[in-house]
Amino acid sequence: MSAPVDCSYAGSMRGPRNDYGKTAEERALILSHVAEVEPLLRATCTHEIDATQPLDDVVAQLVEIARGE
């Protein structure tokens, strides 16, 4: 699944039980990971689901993948 970095930031900033991503250093590390690791993952993935879609659409795509469609 993928989501824009600003969505990832928003999630990490809202999570009350997880302190990760709340400091400037950790946010910089997140950006570094996105820039360096995400292209490697995209190059080898067989499916990509945009997690900003409505939940029902995301679930439907996951079901299709699971069924081999």
C-alpha positions in Angstrom: 0.0 0.0 0.0 1.1 3.5 -0.5 0.1 6.9 0.8 1.5 10.3 0.4 4.1 11.4 2.9 1.8 14.0 4.3 -0.7 11.3 5.2 2.1 9.3 6.9 3.1 12.4 8.8 -0.5 13.1 9.9 -0.9 9.6 11.2 2.4 9.6 13.1 1.5 13.0 14.6 -2.0 12.0 15.7 -1.0 8.7 17.3 -1.1 9.2 21.1 0.5 5.8 21.9 3.4 6.1 19.5 6.1 8.8 20.0 7.9 7.9 16.7 7.8 10.6 14.1 7.2 13.5 16.4 10.7 15.0 16.4 12.3 16.8 13.5 15.0 14.2 13.3 12.5 11.3 13.1 10.5 13.2 10.4 13.7 13.7 8.4 14.5 10.0 8.7 11.0 9.2 7.5 11.6 11.4 4.4 14.9 9.7 3.9 13.3 6.3 4.0 10.6 7.3 1.5 13.2 8.7 -0.9 15.6 5.7 -0.6 13.5 2.7 0.1 10.2 3.3 -1.6 11.6 3.2 -5.1 13.2 -0.2 -4.4 9.8 -1.5 -3.1 7.9 -0.2 -6.1 10.4 -1.7 -8.5 9.8 -5.2 -7.2 6.1 -5.1 -6.1 3.4 -7.0 -7.9 0.6 -4.8 -6.8 0.2 -1.3 -5.4 -2.8 0.0 -3.6 -3.4 3.7 -3.0 -4.4 3.8 0.7 -5.9 7.3 0.2 -8.9 5.7 -1.5 -12.1 4.9 0.4 -11.7 1.9 2.7 -14.2 -0.2 0.7 -12.2 0.3 -2.5 -8.9 -0.7 -0.7 -10.6 -3.8 0.7 -12.0 -4.8 -2.7 -8.5 -4.5 -4.2 -7.0 -6.7 -1.5 -9.7 -9.3 -2.0 -9.0 -9.3 -5.8 -5.3 -9.8 -5.1 -6.0 -12.6 -2.6 -8.3 -14.4 -5.2 -5.6 -14.0 -7.9 -7.7 -11.8 -10.0 
